[in-house]
């Protein structure tokens, strides 16, 4: 039992850090813009990168749109990677690809003209 516990602690458990170090780590992280200035302002810059964020709300409140927009904004403006955990099956790779194309400056398709609105 002790050997298994030590193995798991060494292999899987995060190293302990002080509260000061944790705060420093959090302050040093970046932000992923939602693509909407007013929402980014309310979030003090957007969603924190390298952290898990959860959106909750009633059906039709815009949770999926915010997630799609944030993914598109982040991918279009950086070479970063995104892990999108979809518990409802509402993720649309096609829609996100359209949004990325729009954000990268390709406004040739009329449907892309509405993507900039918050």
C-alpha positions in Angstrom: 0.0 0.0 0.0 2.7 2.5 1.0 4.7 1.8 -2.2 1.6 2.4 -4.4 0.8 5.6 -2.5 4.3 6.9 -2.9 4.3 6.0 -6.6 1.0 7.9 -7.2 2.2 10.9 -5.2 5.4 11.1 -7.2 3.8 10.4 -10.6 0.4 12.1 -10.4 0.1 14.5 -7.5 1.1 18.1 -8.1 4.0 19.4 -6.2 2.9 21.5 -3.2 3.3 25.3 -3.5 2.8 28.1 -1.1 -0.1 30.6 -1.4 2.4 33.3 -2.5 3.7 31.0 -5.3 0.2 30.1 -6.4 -0.8 33.8 -6.6 2.3 34.5 -8.6 1.5 31.6 -11.0 -2.0 32.9 -11.5 -0.9 36.5 -12.1 1.7 35.3 -14.6 -0.8 33.5 -16.9 -2.4 35.0 -20.0 -5.9 35.6 -21.0 -8.0 34.4 -23.9 -10.3 37.1 -25.3 -13.9 36.2 -25.9 -14.0 38.4 -28.9 -16.4 40.8 -27.1 -14.8 43.8 -25.5 -17.5 44.3 -22.9 -17.4 40.7 -21.8 -13.6 40.7 -21.7 -13.9 43.8 -19.5 -16.2 42.0 -17.1 -13.8 39.1 -17.0 -10.8 41.4 -16.3 -9.2 40.5 -19.7 -11.0 37.4 -20.8 -10.7 33.7 -19.7 -7.5 32.8 -18.0 -5.3 30.5 -20.1 -4.0 27.2 -18.7 -7.0 26.9 -16.5 -10.4 25.2 -16.8 -13.4 27.5 -17.1 -17.0 26.5 -16.8 -20.0 28.4 -18.2 -23.4 27.9 -16.7 -26.8 29.3 -17.6 -30.2 28.6 -19.0 -30.8 27.1 -22.4 -30.4 29.8 -25.1 -28.4 32.2 -23.0 -25.4 32.2 -25.3 -23.0 29.8 -23.5 -22.1 27.9 -26.7 -21.7 31.1 -28.7 -19.3 32.5 -26.1 -17.3 29.3 -26.1 -17.1 29.2 -29.9 -16.2 32.9 -30.1 -13.4 32.5 -27.5 -11.9 29.4 -29.2 -12.0 31.2 -32.6 -10.4 34.4 -31.2 -7.7 32.5 -29.4 -6.8 30.3 -32.4 -6.9 33.2 -34.8 -4.7 35.4 -32.7 -2.1 32.9 -31.4 -0.5 29.5 -32.1 -2.0 28.2 -28.8 -4.0 25.1 -28.4 -7.5 24.7 -27.0 -9.1 21.8 -25.2 -12.9 22.1 -25.6 -14.9 19.8 -23.4 -18.5 19.6 -24.7 -20.9 17.9 -22.4 -24.0 18.6 -24.5 -22.8 17.8 -28.1 -23.3 21.4 -29.2 -19.7 22.0 -30.5 -19.6 22.9 -34.2 -16.2 22.6 -35.8 -17.6 24.1 -39.0 -18.9 27.2 -37.2 -15.7 27.7 -35.3 -13.7 27.4 -38.6 -16.0 30.0 -40.1 -15.3 32.3 -37.1 -11.6 31.8 -37.3 -11.6 32.6 -41.0 -13.5 35.8 -40.3 -11.2 36.9 -37.5 -8.2 36.3 -39.7 -9.5 38.9 -42.2 -11.5 36.9 -44.7 -14.8 38.7 -44.9 -15.6 37.5 -48.5 -18.5 35.4 -47.4 -21.7 37.4 -46.5 -22.5 35.1 -43.6 -19.3 36.1 -41.9 -20.3 39.7 -41.6 -22.4 39.0 -38.5 -19.6 37.3 -36.6 -18.1 40.4 -35.2 -21.2 41.3 -33.1 -21.1 40.6 -29.4 
